[in-house]
């Protein structure tokens, strides 16, 4: 296990240095297996954070060809995370998904396959960002308008 392996695993998963190191040790140097270990632990962390209070977040908008508009209210625990790159990227991916896939409600959106990686659902994508940021994240509301 090298520093490059740890760096690569961190880039793939967003895990911390020690989490990546421990996962690689547990997986005996297998990057794919280590990624699965981190994913499993991250999802467990996300479930533990799901009851924590949402006090911050953002309103994200998207307009496609002046014919489809989306407004998303995405909540998190602190302004620090609301301004972070993983949270901002999640908000962008969610408005794009809503514009493209026309979900009828939040649960339908969460159950959809992610348009950029159909091997995961939107619910799993959000849990991955929860694991990266260490905070609860929740879709509070969204609106989609189309001509």
ZAVEX-948214 format. One record per atom (N, C-alpha, C, CB): residue in three letters; x, y, z. Coordinates in steps of 0.2 Angstrom, whole numbers, plus 2048, in hexadecimal, padded with zeros to 3 digits. Glycine has a CB too. Layout:
REM ZAVEX-948214
AlaXYZ/...
END
This chain:
REM ZAVEX-948214
Unk8047FA800/Unk800800800/Unk804806800/Unk7FB800806/Unk80380A7FB/Unk8088107FA/Unk8038177FC/Unk80B8117F3/Unk80781C7FC/Unk8048237FD/Unk7FF8247F7/Unk8098287FE/Unk8028227F1/Unk7FE8237EB/Unk7F781F7EB/Unk8028217E4/Unk7F78197EE/Unk7F18157EE/Unk7EC8197F3/Unk7F380E7F1/Unk7EF81C7F8/Unk7EB81F7FD/Unk7E88257FA/Unk7EF821803/Unk7EC8297F6/Unk7EA82F7F2/Unk7E482D7ED/Unk7F08327EF/Unk7E68287E9/Unk7E18267E4/Unk7DA8247E7/Unk7E38207E0/Unk7DA8207ED/Unk7D481E7F0/Unk7D08247F3/Unk7D68197F6/Unk7D48297F6/Unk7D182F7F8/Unk7CE8337F3/Unk7D68347FC/Unk7D18337ED/Unk7CE8377E7/Unk7C88337E5/Unk7D38377E1/Unk7C882D7E5/Unk7C28297E3/Unk7BC8297E7/Unk7C48227E2/Unk7BD82A7EE/Unk7B88297F3/Unk7B782F7F7/Unk7BA8247F7/Unk7BC8347F7/Unk7BB83A7FB/Unk7BC838803/Unk7B483D7FB/Unk7BF832804/Unk7C083080B/Unk7C683480E/Unk7C182980B/Unk7C7835814/Unk7CD837817/Unk7D3833817/Unk7CB83981F/Unk7D8836818/Unk7DF832818/Unk7DF82C81C/Unk7E583681A/Unk7DD82C822/Unk7DD826827/Unk7D8821825/Unk7DC82882E/Unk7D2823823/Unk7CD81F820/Unk7CF81B81A/Unk7C682381F/Unk7D281F815/Unk7D581B80F/Unk7DA816811/Unk7D782180B/Unk7DF818816/Unk7E4814818/Unk7E180D81B/Unk7E981781D/Unk7DD80E820/Unk7DA808823/Unk7D680481E/Unk7D580B829/Unk7D280781A/Unk7CE803815/Unk7D37FF810/Unk7CA807810/Unk7D980280E/Unk7DE7FF80A/Unk7E17F980E/Unk7E3803808/Unk7E27FA814/Unk7E57F5819/Unk7E07EF819/Unk7E77F7820/Unk7DA7F181A/Unk7D57EB81B/Unk7D47E8815/Unk7CE7EF81D/Unk7D47EB80F/Unk7D47E8808/Unk7DA7E5806/Unk7D17ED804/Unk7DF7E580A/Unk7E67E2808/Unk7E87E5801/Unk7E57DB807/Unk7E77EC801/Unk7EA7F07FB/Unk7E67F07F5/Unk7F07ED7F9/Unk7E07EC7F5/Unk7DB7EC7EF/Unk7D77F37EF/Unk7D77E67EF/Unk7D87F77EA/Unk7D57FD7EA/Unk7CD7FD7E9/Unk7D88027E4/Unk7CB7F87E5/Unk7C47F77E4/Unk7C17F57EA/Unk7C37F27DE/Unk7C47F07EE/Unk7C17EE7F4/Unk7C17F37F9/Unk7C57E87F6/Unk7C67F77F9/Unk7C77FD7FE/Unk7C28027FD/Unk7CE8007FE/Unk7C08037F7/Unk7BB8087F5/Unk7B48067F7/Unk7BB8097ED/Unk7B37FF7F7/Unk7AD7FC7F9/Unk7AC7FD801/Unk7AC7F57F7/Unk7B27FC804/Unk7B27FC80C/Unk7B080380E/Unk7B97FA80E/Unk7B380880A/Unk7B280F80C/Unk7AB81180A/Unk7B7814808/Unk7A880E805/Unk7A1810803/Unk79C80D808/Unk79F80D7FC/Unk79E80780B/Unk79A804810/Unk79A808816/Unk79C7FC811/Unk7A080A818/Unk7A080E81E/Unk79D81481E/Unk7A880E820/Unk79E817818/Unk79B81E816/Unk79481E817/Unk79D821810/Unk791819814/Unk789818814/Unk78781781B/Unk787812810/Unk78B81481F/Unk789813826/Unk78981982A/Unk78E80E82A/Unk78F81D828/Unk78F82482B/Unk789828829/Unk796827829/Unk787828823/Unk78282C820/Unk77B82A824/Unk78182B819/Unk77A824825/Unk774822829/Unk774825830/Unk77381A829/Unk77A825833/Unk77A82883A/Unk77982F83A/Unk78182683D/Unk77B833835/Unk77A83A835/Unk77383C833/Unk77F83D830/Unk76F838830/Unk76883982D/Unk76483D832/Unk76583382A/Unk76483C838/Unk76083F83D/Unk76284683F/Unk75F83B843/Unk76884883D/Unk76B84F840/Unk76785483C/Unk77384F83E/Unk76785A840/Unk76386083D/Unk766863838/Unk762864843/Unk762865833/Unk76486982D/Unk76387082F/Unk760867827/Unk76887482F/Unk76887C830/Unk76A88082B/Unk76B87D837/Unk76D87D826/Unk770881820/Unk76F87E81A/Unk778882821/Unk772880814/Unk77187D80E/Unk771883808/Unk76A87A80D/Unk76D881803/Unk76D8867FD/Unk7678857F9/Unk7748867F9/Unk76688A7F5/Unk76188A7F0/Unk76488A7E9/Unk75B8907F0/Unk7648857E5/Unk7678847DF/Unk7628847D9/Unk76B87D7DF/Unk7648887D4/Unk75F8897CF/Unk7638867C8/Unk75C8907CE/Unk75F8847C3/Unk7618827BD/Unk75C8847B8/Unk76387B7BD/Unk75E8867B2/Unk75A8887AD/Unk75D8857A6/Unk7598907AC/Unk7598817A3/Unk75B87D79D/Unk757880797/Unk75A87679D/Unk75B884792/Unk75888678C/Unk75288B78D/Unk756881787/Unk75188E793/Unk74B892794/Unk74588E794/Unk74B898790/Unk745887794/Unk73F883794/Unk73E87F79A/Unk73F87F78D/Unk74387D79D/Unk7438797A4/Unk74687D7A9/Unk7458727A2/Unk74387E7AF/Unk7468817B4/Unk74687D7BB/Unk7438887B6/Unk74B87D7BF/Unk74B8797C5/Unk74D87D7CB/Unk74F8727C4/Unk74A87D7D0/Unk74C8807D7/Unk74C87A7DC/Unk7468857D9/Unk75287A7DF/Unk7538757E4/Unk7558787EB/Unk7598707E1/Unk7528757F0/Unk7548777F7/Unk7588717FA/Unk74E8797FB/Unk75E8727FB/Unk76286C7FD/Unk76586E804/Unk76886B7F8/Unk76486B809/Unk76686C810/Unk76C868812/Unk76086B815/Unk76F86C817/Unk77586881B/Unk77586C821/Unk77C869817/Unk77A86A825/Unk77B86C82C/Unk77E87382D/Unk77E867830/Unk783874829/Unk78787B82A/Unk78887E824/Unk78E87982E/Unk789885824/Unk78B88981E/Unk79288681B/Unk78C890820/Unk79688481F/Unk79D88281D/Unk79C87C818/Unk7A187F823/Unk798877819/Unk796872814/Unk79287480E/Unk79386C818/Unk78E879810/Unk78A87C80A/Unk78E87F805/Unk78588180D/Unk794882807/Unk798885802/Unk79E8807FF/Unk79C88B806/Unk79E87A802/Unk7A3875800/Unk7A28737F9/Unk7A386F805/Unk7A78717F6/Unk7A786E7EF/Unk7A38687EE/Unk7AE86D7EC/Unk7A38637F3/Unk79F85D7F2/Unk79785F7F2/Unk7A18587F7/Unk7958637F7/Unk78E8657F7/Unk78C8697F1/Unk78D8697FE/Unk79086E7EF/Unk78E8727E9/Unk78E86D7E3/Unk7948777E8/Unk7928687E2/Unk7928647DC/Unk78C85F7DD/Unk79885F7DC/Unk78A85D7E3/Unk7848597E4/Unk77E85D7E2/Unk7838577EB/Unk77D8647E4/Unk7788687E2/Unk7778697DB/Unk77886F7E5/Unk77D86A7D7/Unk77D86A7D0/Unk77A8647CD/Unk78486C7CD/Unk77D85E7CF/Unk77B8587CC/Unk7738567CD/Unk77F8527CF/Unk7718597D3/Unk76A8577D5/Unk76585C7D0/Unk7688597DC/Unk7678627CF/Unk7628667CB/Unk7638647C3/Unk76586E7CB/Unk7688617C1/Unk76985E7BB/Unk7658587BA/Unk77085D7B9/Unk7658547BF/Unk76184E7BF/Unk75984F7BF/Unk76384A7C6/Unk7578547C3/Unk7508567C3/Unk74E8597BD/Unk74F85B7C9/Unk75285D7B9/Unk7508607B3/Unk75085A7AE/Unk7558657B1/Unk7548557AE/Unk7548507A9/Unk74F84A7AA/Unk75B84D7A8/Unk74E8497B0/Unk74A8427B2/Unk7438447B4/Unk74E83E7B7/Unk74184A7B6/Unk73A84B7B8/Unk7388477BE/Unk73684B7B2/Unk73B8477C3/Unk7388437C9/Unk7328467CC/Unk73E8427CF/Unk72D8427CE/Unk7278457D1/Unk7278487D8/Unk7228407D0/Unk72C8457DC/Unk72D8477E3/Unk7348457E5/Unk7278447E7/Unk7358477EB/Unk73C8467EE/Unk73E83E7EE/Unk73D8497F5/Unk73983A7F0/Unk73B8337F0/Unk73C8307EA/Unk73582F7F4/Unk7388327E5/Unk7398307DE/Unk7408327DB/Unk7348337D9/Unk7428387DD/Unk74983B7DB/Unk74E8367DE/Unk74A8427DD/Unk74E8357E5/Unk7538317E9/Unk75382A7E6/Unk7518317F0/Unk74E8277E3/Unk74E8207E0/Unk7518207D9/Unk74781E7E0/Unk7518267D6/Unk7548267CF/Unk75B8247CF/Unk75382C7CC/Unk75D8217C9/Unk7648207C8/Unk7678267C6/Unk76581A7C2/Unk76D8277C8/Unk77182E7C7/Unk77382E7BF/Unk77782E7CB/Unk7718337BC/Unk7728347B5/Unk7798337B3/Unk76F83A7B2/Unk77E8357B7/Unk7858357B6/Unk78882E7B7/Unk78983B7B9/Unk78582A7BC/Unk7888247BE/Unk78281F7BF/Unk78D8247C3/Unk77F81C7BB/Unk7798187BC/Unk77A8127C1/Unk7768167B5/Unk7808117C3/Unk78180C7C8/Unk77F80E7CF/Unk7888097C8/Unk77D8147D0/Unk77B8167D7/Unk77581A7D6/Unk78081B7DA/Unk77181B7DB/Unk76B81F7DC/Unk76D8267DE/Unk76581B7E0/Unk76882A7DE/Unk7698317E1/Unk76A8317E8/Unk7638367DF/Unk76682C7EB/Unk76782B7F3/Unk76E8297F4/Unk7628267F5/Unk7718247F1/Unk7788227F2/Unk77C8287F1/Unk77981C7EE/Unk77B82C7EC/Unk7808327EA/Unk7808377F0/Unk77D8357E4/Unk77A8387F3/Unk77983D7F8/Unk77D83A7FE/Unk77283E7FA/Unk77C833800/Unk780830805/Unk787830804/Unk77D829806/Unk78A8307FE/Unk7918317FD/Unk7938387FF/Unk79282F7F6/Unk78F83D7FD/Unk7918437FF/Unk791844807/Unk78D8497FB/Unk78C84180A/Unk78B842811/Unk79283F814/Unk78583E814/Unk794839812/Unk79A836814/Unk7A083A813/Unk79B82F811/Unk7A083E80E/Unk7A684280C/Unk7A6849811/Unk7A6844805/Unk7A084B812/Unk7A0852815/Unk79F85181D/Unk79A856813/Unk79C84B81F/Unk79B84A826/Unk79584D829/Unk7A184C82A/Unk79184F824/Unk78A853827/Unk78484F823/Unk78B85A825/Unk77F850827/Unk77884E824/Unk77785381E/Unk77384E829/Unk774850819/Unk772854813/Unk76B851811/Unk77785380D/Unk76785580F/Unk76085380D/Unk75D858808/Unk75B853813/Unk75A855803/Unk7568597FE/Unk74F85B802/Unk7548557F8/Unk74F862803/Unk749864806/Unk743865802/Unk74B86B809/Unk7448687FB/Unk73F8697F7/Unk74286A7F0/Unk73A86F7F9/Unk73E8697EB/Unk74086B7E4/Unk73A86C7E0/Unk7448657E0/Unk73B8707DB/Unk7368727D6/Unk7388727CF/Unk7338797D8/Unk73486F7CB/Unk73686E7C4/Unk7318717BF/Unk7388677C2/Unk7338767BB/Unk72E8797B7/Unk7308787B0/Unk72D8817B8/Unk72B8777AB/Unk72D8767A4/Unk7288797A0/Unk72E86E7A3/Unk72A87B79A/Unk72587D795/Unk723877790/Unk728883790/
END
